[in-house]
Amino acid sequence: MATVALNTAGQAMARRHAGKASSRTAHLRDRGRHSKAKTATSENSLKERLLALERERDQLCAALERAQERARKLEEVHAAARDRISWALDSLQNILETKR
């Protein structure tokens, strides 16, 4: 006599397939469902990533331009300070030579 599984209400439950489903069958079954959604999602994420990288590139370009401008100003200040020091040393040397 075959035994029938009963649920908690005492009713007969449908018999399940006893064998293990092959992973290939499951893969083929799921492939159709997810491929279109996955493609659209990956395309959107690639576009978002591209936009983020473009924003970062623009920020880095702006930072580079600011750094180059700052370096140019520092070089001008350095040259001016060097010229003043050179002028002061020449003046001191001239004073010392006239006292000899």
C-alpha beads as a LAMMPS data file, in Angstrom:
LAMMPS data file: protein, C-alpha beads

100 atoms
99 bonds

1 atom types
1 bond types

-500.0 500.0 xlo xhi
-500.0 500.0 ylo yhi
-500.0 500.0 zlo zhi

Masses

1 110.0

Atoms # bond

1 1 1 0.000 0.000 0.000
2 1 1 1.384 3.409 -0.956
3 1 1 1.706 5.995 1.753
4 1 1 0.452 9.490 1.054
5 1 1 2.059 12.446 2.771
6 1 1 -0.385 14.621 4.685
7 1 1 -0.038 18.321 5.378
8 1 1 -0.766 19.893 8.763
9 1 1 -4.497 20.035 7.964
10 1 1 -4.558 16.299 7.289
11 1 1 -5.050 16.689 3.532
12 1 1 -3.058 14.753 0.965
13 1 1 -0.160 16.685 -0.529
14 1 1 0.967 16.518 -4.143
15 1 1 3.866 14.164 -4.684
16 1 1 7.171 15.880 -5.436
17 1 1 9.596 14.804 -8.108
18 1 1 11.984 12.507 -6.303
19 1 1 15.008 13.007 -8.567
20 1 1 17.476 15.836 -8.348
21 1 1 17.064 18.434 -11.095
22 1 1 20.085 18.719 -13.320
23 1 1 21.966 21.989 -13.008
24 1 1 22.040 22.293 -16.784
25 1 1 18.251 22.168 -16.998
26 1 1 17.936 24.808 -14.294
27 1 1 20.486 26.989 -16.076
28 1 1 18.651 26.733 -19.396
29 1 1 15.325 27.448 -17.710
30 1 1 16.643 30.548 -15.903
31 1 1 18.713 31.879 -18.793
32 1 1 15.713 33.154 -20.724
33 1 1 14.272 34.969 -17.729
34 1 1 17.322 36.889 -16.621
35 1 1 19.298 37.600 -19.773
36 1 1 17.247 40.586 -20.985
37 1 1 16.945 42.153 -17.534
38 1 1 20.597 41.532 -16.829
39 1 1 21.631 43.154 -20.127
40 1 1 19.523 46.248 -19.454
41 1 1 20.774 46.475 -15.880
42 1 1 24.401 46.040 -16.890
43 1 1 23.997 48.617 -19.670
44 1 1 22.516 51.120 -17.205
45 1 1 25.244 50.442 -14.665
46 1 1 27.901 50.909 -17.372
47 1 1 26.352 54.249 -18.352
48 1 1 26.264 55.345 -14.706
49 1 1 29.858 54.256 -14.253
50 1 1 30.894 56.128 -17.415
51 1 1 29.165 59.302 -16.196
52 1 1 30.836 58.976 -12.785
53 1 1 34.249 58.512 -14.417
54 1 1 33.680 61.532 -16.674
55 1 1 32.754 63.665 -13.640
56 1 1 35.853 62.454 -11.805
57 1 1 38.012 63.196 -14.870
58 1 1 36.608 66.726 -15.083
59 1 1 37.251 67.285 -11.376
60 1 1 40.815 66.015 -11.728
61 1 1 41.426 68.246 -14.771
62 1 1 40.179 71.271 -12.822
63 1 1 42.382 70.340 -9.850
64 1 1 45.380 69.951 -12.185
65 1 1 44.788 73.392 -13.701
66 1 1 44.566 74.935 -10.202
67 1 1 47.768 73.175 -9.146
68 1 1 49.607 74.332 -12.285
69 1 1 48.462 77.929 -11.725
70 1 1 49.573 77.760 -8.094
71 1 1 52.967 76.367 -9.130
72 1 1 53.378 79.222 -11.656
73 1 1 52.580 81.821 -8.976
74 1 1 54.994 80.175 -6.526
75 1 1 57.747 80.214 -9.161
76 1 1 57.113 83.953 -9.702
77 1 1 57.294 84.612 -5.949
78 1 1 60.454 82.501 -5.699
79 1 1 62.103 84.412 -8.568
80 1 1 61.175 87.754 -6.983
81 1 1 62.577 86.688 -3.586
82 1 1 65.763 85.400 -5.244
83 1 1 66.219 88.711 -7.069
84 1 1 65.754 90.704 -3.841
85 1 1 68.255 88.508 -1.981
86 1 1 70.732 88.868 -4.850
87 1 1 70.284 92.665 -4.827
88 1 1 70.766 92.788 -1.014
89 1 1 73.964 90.699 -1.225
90 1 1 75.360 92.909 -4.006
91 1 1 74.591 95.987 -1.939
92 1 1 76.320 94.549 1.120
93 1 1 79.331 93.524 -0.959
94 1 1 79.609 97.048 -2.402
95 1 1 79.459 98.556 1.106
96 1 1 82.223 96.224 2.335
97 1 1 84.430 97.017 -0.679
98 1 1 84.130 100.779 -0.164
99 1 1 85.198 100.451 3.504
100 1 1 88.473 98.707 2.629

Bonds

1 1 1 2
2 1 2 3
3 1 3 4
4 1 4 5
5 1 5 6
6 1 6 7
7 1 7 8
8 1 8 9
9 1 9 10
10 1 10 11
11 1 11 12
12 1 12 13
13 1 13 14
14 1 14 15
15 1 15 16
16 1 16 17
17 1 17 18
18 1 18 19
19 1 19 20
20 1 20 21
21 1 21 22
22 1 22 23
23 1 23 24
24 1 24 25
25 1 25 26
26 1 26 27
27 1 27 28
28 1 28 29
29 1 29 30
30 1 30 31
31 1 31 32
32 1 32 33
33 1 33 34
34 1 34 35
35 1 35 36
36 1 36 37
37 1 37 38
38 1 38 39
39 1 39 40
40 1 40 41
41 1 41 42
42 1 42 43
43 1 43 44
44 1 44 45
45 1 45 46
46 1 46 47
47 1 47 48
48 1 48 49
49 1 49 50
50 1 50 51
51 1 51 52
52 1 52 53
53 1 53 54
54 1 54 55
55 1 55 56
56 1 56 57
57 1 57 58
58 1 58 59
59 1 59 60
60 1 60 61
61 1 61 62
62 1 62 63
63 1 63 64
64 1 64 65
65 1 65 66
66 1 66 67
67 1 67 68
68 1 68 69
69 1 69 70
70 1 70 71
71 1 71 72
72 1 72 73
73 1 73 74
74 1 74 75
75 1 75 76
76 1 76 77
77 1 77 78
78 1 78 79
79 1 79 80
80 1 80 81
81 1 81 82
82 1 82 83
83 1 83 84
84 1 84 85
85 1 85 86
86 1 86 87
87 1 87 88
88 1 88 89
89 1 89 90
90 1 90 91
91 1 91 92
92 1 92 93
93 1 93 94
94 1 94 95
95 1 95 96
96 1 96 97
97 1 97 98
98 1 98 99
99 1 99 100
